[in-house]
Amino acid sequence: MPRYFNGKEVELLAPAGTFEIFKKVIYSGADAVYLGGKILNMRMHKKDHNLTKEELATAVTIAHSLNKKVYVVVNNLFSKKDLKEATDYLKFLESIKPDALIIQDLSILELTKKLNLNLNLHSSVMMNIHNIESIKALKDLGITRIVASREMDLKTVSSLSIKTNMEFEYFIHGDMCISHGGQCLYSGMLFGKSSNRGLCMKPCRWNFKIKKDGLLYNTEYPMAVKDMCMYEHIPELISSGIVSFKIEGRMRDSDYLIRLINYYSDAIDRYIDDPICFDNKKNSTEIFKNRKRDISTAYAFGKPGLNNINRRYEGTGVFYSHGKVFSNPIEEIETSKNRIDEIKKALSKDINKKNKPLLTVKVNSLKQAKIALKQNADAIYLSGEVFKPNKPFSKKEIIEITENKNNTKVYLGLPRMMFKDDFLKYTHLLNQNDLKLDGLLVTNLGAIHKFKSLKLKLIGDYSLNIYNEMSAKFYKDQGLSRATLSVEAPLNDLIETTKNSPIPLELIVHGSPVVLYLEHDLYENIKENKPFSKEDNNYFNNDLLVLVDDKGYEHPVYKDNNGKNHILLYKDLCYLPFLKELNNIGLNHFRIEACDYNLEILEEIIHTYKIAIANLDKCNELYSSLKPIKKGFTLGALQFN
């Protein structure tokens, strides 16, 4: 039977990775179960996991016979092939009547509308929903529940729940990610196994040392976060207005899950029965003894800092369920002539349309912006998350840039994470008439919802994870005039999305996008640990913190003015050899991610690309003379088909 506290339902939501586990979990103390089919979800590593269509239908029938609910996860990003599979799959899911689908890719909204399907939709944690504007937008689109961002504290949940009257689901126990939801791109670019498509190889859980200021620190596993445990905080969860208490664990065995579910179920019932004399520690010892990693309350009560980093068993680097290693450090794949030739051949199969290519440059400072203007870049993006030691772009600097832009378009970038104060500040700034901006580089759905009424062009950044033409259409309908293609898209998906997109697409062709975006501050390690030796950085200035993996590769970590950490590739992307072929399939906005470049290098790179786009037949010649400034060049996700 449903549980209520002060008239508001409280749901304990449990995972099931297989049908056999479901048949045990559904008879436990859980009120609802979430599970996935054999396709299109975020747990695709194990072939023996997830449920067949027949098992999904039976699971819904069993659950409903017990007055319990089933939520089906359809929560990864879709390729062109996935869109075709999703059409029949969504029709099937509508026929078996689960209580909701949990989704990440907003193309599902387009598909359900196109197919006229009646499906209850919840937003996945992978959407990284963290502000009121995003919630308003999703509510308008028919989303009925938000799975809160992992970095959202309970005070924020409470405030947003009251202001939006939206249901909130919150992770209360289990495996957590170090990166903001949907903003970890490294696995896809390094292994061709996207963390947004259920195949994450967890490079965040490698063993890393840290170097900074010529000193080496033995930090071991500085991004391996503890498991979440909110067992002792049932009262705070309920008072925050959370409707659904979610246990992570679709890769866990039934014995572990049943014990855990029943501990939480018992605690919820005891609190509802007698909130005054509630014992919040009754089974704490048992939970601690049976933990997989060490445990913490993560971000529920504010930023946890280094207290959230695990030290238990992390060195095994294995799945606890079957003992296989996620991954070992490998080198970012070096660009080879053979792969360049393969890419050119694939791009040349179908010439779609040919427009004059344009060059955009994302910059980190006024000085960088002036270089881009001097080199006549077609557009510049003023970063919304400026790396230190530079300061965010001031109004005076923005005006100086726009007054001297000539034929260059100038767009103000917005932060990926935007909260109440950010919207207040940017709303006030953008309503002033003297900025002379051409538009905004928008990074999240909330910013689109808030600022689309302004007479400014909205360009979607790569943080929107646009992976297929239907998500491109979704964002076009929301008000974007151009969108940046996901940097995780492998070659075939890049081609298909470009050919079929209803909106002009932009591609990052040089530099490094942010491959891990963290609330966690890795710079705290140099305050809490003592260096054990002296060692200079190999490819980066010593004042920059780098993570050093077991193979000796240095991963640069930049810190912005809001304290967020941005981990970049240690080799630059470089698509210069096949710009002509990219242009031939319809890509005509090429971007340089330049925030980490010094002025001399930036000027040289922009100059090279300006020559290239003026005469695309010179690309091979220009590439031959271009020297990498880091360890080398890589093709990122384009290494994979």
Secondary structure, 3 states (H helix, E strand, C coil): CCEEECCEEEEEEEECCCHHHHHHHCCCCCCEEEEEECCCCCCCCCCCCCECHHHHHHHHHHHHHCCCEEEEEECCCCCHHHHHHHHHHHHHHHHHCCCEEEECCCHHHHHHHHHCCCCCEEECHHHCCCCHHHHHHHHHCCEEEEECCCCCCHHHHHHHHHHHCCEEEEEEEECCCCEEEEEECHHHHHHCCCCCCCCCCCHHHCCCEEEECCEEECCCCCCCECEEECHHHHHHHHHCCCCEEEECCCCCCHHHHHHHHHHHHHHHHHHHHCCCCCCCCCCHHHHHHCCCCCEECCCCCCCCHHHHECCCCHHHCECCCCCCECCCCCCCCECCHHHHHHHHHHHCCCCCCCCCCEEEEEECCHHHHHHHHHCCCCEEEECCCCECCCCCCCHHHHHHHHHCCCCCEEEEECCCCCCHHHHHHHHHHHCCCCCCCCEEEECCHHHHHHHCCCCCEEEECHHHCECCHHHHHHHHHHCCCEEEECCCCCHHHHHHHHHHCCCCEEEEEEECCEEEEECCCHHHHHHHCCCCEECCCCCCCCCCEEEECCCCCEEEEEEECCCCEEEECCCEEECHHHHHHHHHCCCCEEEEECCCCCHHHHHHHHHHHHHHHHCHHHHHHHHHHCCCCCCCEECHHHHCC
